[in-house]
Amino acid sequence: MLLVLAATVGFVGALTISVSHIATDFECPKLFSLPACFLVLAGYSLILVSSMRGTLKPVWLFWIGWVVVFGFALTGTSLEILSHDSCPRSYGNVPACYYSLALATVCLAFYLMRRPQPG
């Protein structure tokens, strides 16, 4: 349940930024020609879908989504720390990648706690 909640928060945040990219003059950073916010939205979507499945199968849905989200959040956070404005600003003028990095870490923790333990 907590994983579903965390993934939903990430999905809604990424959706909000993606809609802003489409509807306004706001620009998401791009990877080649794809806006990063769309890729992060897809990542949170995979995490959300994988968390709704009762048996956590297929596990690759979670891992692909998580690697995408965590990778962009870690890269964006690193660039922000190095004084490159690369992430869209969110609540309190804080870079959204900071929130996304924290949320990706929380999703991983909830996923690992939820997985059935062998033996």
C-alpha positions as CSV (number, residue, x, y, z in Angstrom):
1,M,0.0,0.0,0.0
2,L,2.8,2.4,0.8
3,L,4.5,1.7,-2.4
4,V,1.3,2.4,-4.3
5,L,1.0,5.7,-2.5
6,A,4.6,6.7,-3.1
7,A,4.4,5.8,-6.8
8,T,1.2,7.7,-7.1
9,V,2.8,10.8,-5.7
10,G,5.6,10.5,-8.2
11,F,3.3,9.9,-11.0
12,V,1.1,12.9,-10.2
13,G,4.2,15.1,-9.9
14,A,5.7,13.9,-13.2
15,L,2.3,14.3,-14.9
16,T,1.9,17.9,-13.6
17,I,5.4,18.8,-15.0
18,S,4.7,17.0,-18.3
19,V,1.3,18.8,-18.8
20,S,3.1,22.1,-18.1
21,H,5.6,21.2,-20.8
22,I,2.8,20.6,-23.3
23,A,0.4,23.4,-22.3
24,T,2.8,26.3,-21.6
25,D,6.2,27.6,-22.6
26,F,7.8,25.6,-19.8
27,E,10.7,23.4,-21.2
28,C,11.7,20.1,-19.6
29,P,15.3,19.2,-20.1
30,K,15.7,16.8,-23.1
31,L,17.5,13.5,-23.6
32,F,18.1,13.6,-27.4
33,S,14.7,14.9,-28.5
34,L,12.6,13.4,-25.7
35,P,11.6,15.6,-22.8
36,A,13.0,14.1,-19.6
37,C,9.7,14.7,-17.8
38,F,7.9,12.3,-20.2
39,L,10.5,9.6,-19.5
40,V,10.2,10.1,-15.7
41,L,6.4,9.9,-16.1
42,A,6.8,6.6,-17.9
43,G,9.2,5.4,-15.1
44,Y,6.7,6.3,-12.4
45,S,3.9,4.6,-14.4
46,L,5.9,1.4,-14.5
47,I,6.6,1.5,-10.8
48,L,2.9,2.2,-10.2
49,V,1.7,-0.7,-12.4
50,S,4.2,-3.1,-10.8
51,S,3.1,-2.1,-7.3
52,M,-0.6,-2.7,-8.1
53,R,0.0,-6.3,-9.0
54,G,-0.6,-8.6,-6.1
55,T,2.4,-10.9,-6.6
56,L,4.9,-8.2,-7.8
57,K,5.3,-10.1,-11.0
58,P,6.8,-9.2,-13.4
59,V,9.5,-7.7,-11.3
60,W,11.2,-6.1,-14.3
61,L,8.4,-3.5,-14.5
62,F,9.4,-2.1,-11.2
63,W,13.2,-2.2,-11.9
64,I,13.0,-0.6,-15.4
65,G,10.8,2.2,-14.0
66,W,12.9,2.7,-11.0
67,V,16.2,2.8,-12.9
68,V,14.7,5.5,-15.2
69,V,13.4,7.6,-12.4
70,F,16.4,7.2,-10.1
71,G,18.8,7.8,-13.0
72,F,17.2,11.1,-14.0
73,A,16.8,12.2,-10.4
74,L,20.4,11.4,-9.5
75,T,21.7,13.1,-12.7
76,G,19.6,16.2,-12.2
77,T,20.5,16.5,-8.5
78,S,24.2,16.1,-9.3
79,L,23.9,18.8,-12.0
80,E,22.0,21.1,-9.6
81,I,24.7,20.7,-6.9
82,L,27.3,21.6,-9.5
83,S,25.4,24.8,-10.2
84,H,23.8,23.8,-13.5
85,D,20.1,24.7,-13.5
86,S,18.8,21.5,-15.0
87,C,15.7,20.6,-13.1
88,P,12.3,22.3,-13.1
89,R,11.5,24.1,-9.9
90,S,8.8,22.8,-7.7
91,Y,7.3,23.7,-4.3
92,G,9.3,26.3,-2.5
93,N,11.4,26.8,-5.6
94,V,13.2,23.5,-4.8
95,P,14.4,21.6,-7.9
96,A,11.9,18.8,-8.6
97,C,14.7,16.3,-9.1
98,Y,15.5,16.6,-5.3
99,Y,11.9,15.4,-4.5
100,S,12.1,12.8,-7.2
101,L,15.4,11.4,-5.8
102,A,13.9,11.2,-2.3
103,L,10.8,9.6,-3.7
104,A,12.7,7.0,-5.8
105,T,14.6,6.0,-2.7
106,V,11.4,5.7,-0.7
107,C,9.9,3.6,-3.5
108,L,12.9,1.3,-3.5
109,A,12.7,0.9,0.3
110,F,9.0,0.1,0.2
111,Y,9.5,-2.3,-2.7
112,L,12.3,-4.2,-0.8
113,M,10.2,-4.3,2.4
114,R,7.2,-5.7,0.4
115,R,9.0,-8.4,-1.5
116,P,8.5,-11.9,-0.1
117,Q,11.6,-13.2,1.8
118,P,13.0,-16.6,0.7
119,G,12.9,-19.5,3.1
